[in-house]
């Protein structure tokens, strides 16, 4: 079980650590490359530790609204699945933001976290006004007895993979490119909650998630999707938005219909993966028109998933979007 240290600066790790430093928004393929280095050190006896600030510097200094590709909960789950031993969500506040870069290395990384190996990206910045960088980290390595590995950027079609790049594609609704950047499908995770049961009354029951306010939403509309739970993957079609035909609320939901599926899922933990954007959300004249469009969406969705299944049989699985590839 991964240990999580949060909301405190007063902690002390018990053994030598291989530390990855970063914001890790999205945990995309560039991040996975960085994390692979500390996981390699884990095989040599060190504990694999991720260090990140909470809130992020961009949120703390008012440069971002706070909407992220991965919520705090999603990050924690992904890190645990990867095999990280300790996650440090270091509080960023007036006091910690004023810490000098060398003090941060000496007191936090070396003394408290027992750094033996540190991996970071080429654009690393830390300490007061972000004055600490990869050069300083390497300069101090011999004095404080740790190794440094600076990880170069990786690219997709001649563009550097970054959280900014992923964010742009999510905001455009380009789910296929997003999957190639992340190495997995963009997803929403949570417990199924009760909706207005209109889908069930129309013979098309849906699974409802209400995304966290910090989660970055793609364009509202209908998507071809998968839902994962209890080790299985189930194809379906998802609507993201406010359901304007039947709902005057401002609450945004992620509502999924699964083909030939009618289990009671209330309270179950699920992951809804977006495969491809189908059409924008729209308001219909009445429920009858909405039902007609939903039937059309579901029919086209079945065909999409059938074609996709055939494609997967014909191509190498490792090259299919949603798997680590390219």
C-alpha positions in Angstrom: 0.0 0.0 0.0 1.4 3.4 -1.0 2.0 5.8 1.9 0.6 9.3 1.4 2.1 12.3 3.2 0.0 15.4 2.9 -1.0 18.6 4.7 2.3 18.6 6.7 5.9 19.6 6.3 6.9 17.6 9.4 7.8 14.1 8.3 10.9 11.9 8.0 11.3 8.9 5.7 12.9 5.8 7.1 15.0 4.6 4.2 17.0 5.9 1.2 14.8 7.2 -1.5 14.7 7.5 -5.3 12.6 10.7 -5.8 10.7 12.0 -8.8 9.9 15.7 -8.6 7.1 17.3 -10.7 3.6 18.6 -10.9 2.4 15.4 -12.7 -0.8 16.9 -14.0 -2.3 14.2 -16.3 0.5 11.7 -15.6 1.2 11.5 -19.3 3.8 9.5 -21.2 6.6 12.0 -20.4 5.8 11.6 -16.7 5.8 7.9 -17.1 9.3 8.0 -18.6 10.5 10.0 -15.6 8.8 7.7 -13.1 10.3 4.6 -14.8 13.7 5.7 -13.6 12.8 5.8 -9.9 11.0 2.5 -10.3 14.2 1.1 -11.7 16.0 2.3 -8.5 13.4 0.6 -6.5 14.6 -2.7 -7.9 18.0 -1.9 -6.4 16.7 -1.4 -2.9 15.6 2.2 -2.7 12.0 3.3 -2.0 10.2 5.0 -5.0 9.0 8.4 -3.9 7.0 11.0 -5.8 7.3 14.6 -4.6 4.7 17.2 -5.7 3.3 20.4 -4.3 -0.3 20.8 -3.3 -1.8 23.1 -4.4 0.4 23.4 -7.5 2.5 26.5 -8.0 0.3 27.7 -10.9 -2.8 27.5 -8.7 -1.1 29.0 -5.6 0.2 32.0 -7.6 -3.1 32.5 -9.4 -1.9 31.5 -12.8 -4.4 28.7 -13.2 -8.1 28.1 -12.4 -7.3 24.8 -10.8 -9.0 22.5 -13.3 -6.6 19.6 -13.8 -6.3 16.6 -16.1 -6.1 14.3 -13.1 -7.8 15.0 -9.7 -5.9 14.4 -6.5 -7.8 11.1 -6.0 -7.0 10.0 -9.6 -3.3 10.8 -9.2 -3.0 8.9 -6.0 -4.6 5.8 -7.6 -2.4 5.9 -10.7 0.8 6.3 -8.6 -0.2 3.3 -6.4 -1.0 1.2 -9.5 2.5 2.0 -10.9 4.2 0.8 -7.7 5.2 4.1 -6.1 6.0 3.5 -2.4 5.5 7.1 -1.0 3.7 10.1 -2.3 4.6 13.4 -0.8 2.0 16.1 -1.4 4.0 19.0 0.0 1.9 22.0 1.2 2.6 25.1 -0.8 2.0 28.2 1.3 3.6 31.5 2.1 6.2 29.9 4.3 7.2 27.0 2.0 7.1 29.3 -1.1 9.7 31.5 0.6 12.2 28.6 1.2 15.4 29.1 -0.7 16.3 26.5 -3.3 19.3 25.2 -1.4 17.4 24.9 1.8 14.8 22.9 0.0 17.4 20.5 -1.3 19.2 20.2 2.1 16.3 20.1 4.5 13.5 18.5 2.5 15.0 16.3 -0.2 18.2 15.2 1.7 17.4 15.3 5.4 13.7 14.5 5.5 13.3 12.4 2.4 16.8 10.8 2.5 17.4 11.3 -1.2 19.8 8.9 -2.8 18.6 9.4 -6.4 16.6 12.3 -7.8 14.9 12.3 -11.2 13.3 15.5 -12.7 12.5 17.0 -16.1 14.7 19.5 -17.9 12.4 22.4 -17.0 12.5 21.7 -13.2 12.2 24.8 -11.0 11.9 24.9 -7.2 12.6 27.1 -4.2 12.0 30.9 -3.7 10.8 32.5 -7.0 11.6 29.2 -8.8 15.3 30.0 -8.7 16.3 26.3 -8.2 16.9 24.4 -11.4 18.5 21.3 -12.8 22.0 22.9 -12.7 21.7 23.7 -9.0 20.4 20.2 -8.3 23.5 18.7 -10.0 25.9 21.2 -8.3 24.7 20.1 -4.9 24.7 16.3 -5.7 28.3 15.6 -4.6 28.0 17.7 -1.4 24.8 15.9 -0.3 25.6 12.5 -1.7 22.8 11.8 -4.2 22.6 11.0 -7.9 20.7 13.1 -10.4 19.0 12.0 -13.6 17.5 14.8 -15.8 14.9 13.3 -18.1 14.7 14.7 -21.6 11.3 15.5 -23.2 9.6 12.9 -25.4 7.7 13.8 -28.5 4.6 12.9 -30.5 4.7 13.9 -34.1 7.5 16.5 -33.5 5.8 18.2 -30.6 6.9 17.8 -27.0 4.5 15.8 -24.8 3.4 18.1 -22.0 0.4 18.7 -19.7 -0.3 21.8 -21.9 -0.4 19.7 -25.0 -2.7 17.2 -23.4 -4.9 20.0 -22.0 -5.3 21.5 -25.5 -6.4 18.2 -27.0 -8.9 17.5 -24.2 -10.4 21.0 -24.6 -10.8 20.4 -28.3 -12.4 17.0 -27.8 -9.6 15.2 -29.6 -9.8 12.0 -27.5 -7.7 9.8 -29.8 -4.7 12.2 -29.7 -5.2 12.6 -25.9 -5.0 8.8 -25.5 -1.7 8.7 -27.4 -0.3 11.5 -25.2 -1.4 9.9 -21.9 -0.8 6.3 -22.8 -4.3 5.6 -21.7 -7.8 7.0 -22.3 -9.0 10.2 -20.7 -11.3 9.2 -18.0 -13.6 10.1 -15.1 -13.6 8.0 -12.0 -16.1 7.9 -9.1 -19.2 6.3 -7.6 -22.4 5.8 -9.7 -25.0 8.2 -8.3 -28.7 8.4 -8.9 -29.9 10.7 -11.7 -33.5 11.5 -12.7 -34.1 8.0 -14.0 -35.3 9.3 -17.3 -33.1 6.9 -19.2 -34.5 3.9 -17.3 -38.1 5.1 -18.0 -37.2 5.3 -21.7 -35.7 1.8 -21.7 -32.1 3.1 -21.8 -30.8 3.1 -18.3 -27.6 5.1 -17.7 -24.7 5.2 -15.1 -24.3 8.7 -13.7 -21.0 10.2 -12.4 -20.7 13.8 -11.2 -17.1 15.0 -11.9 -15.0 16.7 -9.3 -14.9 20.5 -9.7 -11.1 20.3 -10.2 -11.4 17.9 -13.2 -10.9 19.4 -16.6 -13.9 18.7 -18.8 -13.8 18.2 -22.6 -16.5 19.8 -24.8 -20.0 18.9 -23.7 -21.5 16.3 -25.9 -21.7 12.6 -26.8 -18.7 10.4 -26.8 -18.1 6.7 -27.7 -16.8 5.3 -24.4 -15.8 2.3 -22.2 -16.7 1.8 -18.6 -14.3 -0.3 -16.4 -15.2 -1.8 -13.1 -14.5 -5.0 -11.2 -11.9 -6.1 -13.7 -14.2 -5.9 -16.7 -14.5 -3.4 -19.6 -17.9 -2.6 -21.1 -18.6 -0.6 -24.3 -21.1 2.2 -24.4 -21.9 5.8 -25.2 -21.5 8.8 -22.8 -23.1 12.3 -22.6 -21.2 15.0 -20.8 -23.1 18.1 -19.9 -26.2 19.5 -18.3 -28.9 17.5 -20.2 -30.7 20.7 -21.3 -33.8 18.9 -22.7 -34.8 17.6 -19.3 -32.7 19.5 -16.8 -32.4 23.2 -15.9 -29.8 22.6 -13.2 -26.2 23.9 -13.6 -24.8 20.5 -12.5 -22.7 18.8 -15.1 -22.9 15.0 -15.3 -21.0 12.2 -17.1 -23.9 9.8 -18.1 -23.2 6.5 -19.8 -25.4 4.0 -21.5 -23.9 0.5 -21.8 -25.2 -1.8 -24.5 -27.2 -4.8 -23.3 -26.4 -4.0 -19.6 -29.0 -3.6 -16.9 -27.3 -4.2 -13.5 -28.0 -2.1 -10.5 -24.7 -0.1 -10.2 -25.6 2.6 -7.6 -22.7 3.2 -5.3 -20.3 1.2 -7.4 -16.8 2.6 -8.3 -16.4 2.9 -12.1 -14.0 4.5 -14.6 -15.6 6.0 -17.7 -13.1 6.3 -20.6 -13.7 8.6 -23.6 -12.7 7.0 -26.9 -14.0 9.5 -29.5 -16.2 12.6 -29.7 -19.4 12.0 -31.6 -21.5 15.1 -31.5 -22.1 18.3 -29.4 -24.8 18.3 -26.6 -28.0 19.8 -27.9 -31.5 20.7 -26.6 -34.4 18.9 -28.2 -38.0 20.1 -28.5 -39.3 17.3 -26.3 -38.4 14.0 -24.7 -39.7 12.1 -27.7 -37.1 13.8 -30.0 -34.4 13.2 -27.4 -35.3 9.5 -27.3 -35.1 9.3 -31.1 -31.6 10.8 -31.1 -30.5 8.6 -28.2 -31.6 5.5 -30.2 -29.6 6.7 -33.2 -26.6 7.5 -31.0 -26.7 4.0 -29.5 -27.1 2.3 -32.9 -24.1 4.2 -34.3 -22.2 3.5 -31.1 -22.7 -0.3 -31.4 -21.3 0.0 -34.9 -18.3 2.1 -33.7 -17.4 -0.5 -31.1 -17.9 -3.4 -33.5 -15.6 -1.8 -36.0 -13.1 -1.0 -33.3 -13.1 -4.6 -32.1 -12.4 -5.8 -35.6 -9.5 -3.2 -36.0 -8.0 -4.4 -32.7 -7.9 -8.0 -34.1 -6.0 -6.8 -37.1 -3.4 -4.6 -35.5 -0.7 -5.0 -32.9 -2.4 -4.3 -29.5 0.6 -2.2 -28.3 -0.1 0.3 -31.2 -3.7 0.8 -30.4 -4.7 4.2 -28.8 -5.0 3.9 -25.0 -1.9 1.7 -24.7 1.6 3.0 -24.2 2.9 3.2 -27.7 4.6 5.4 -30.3 
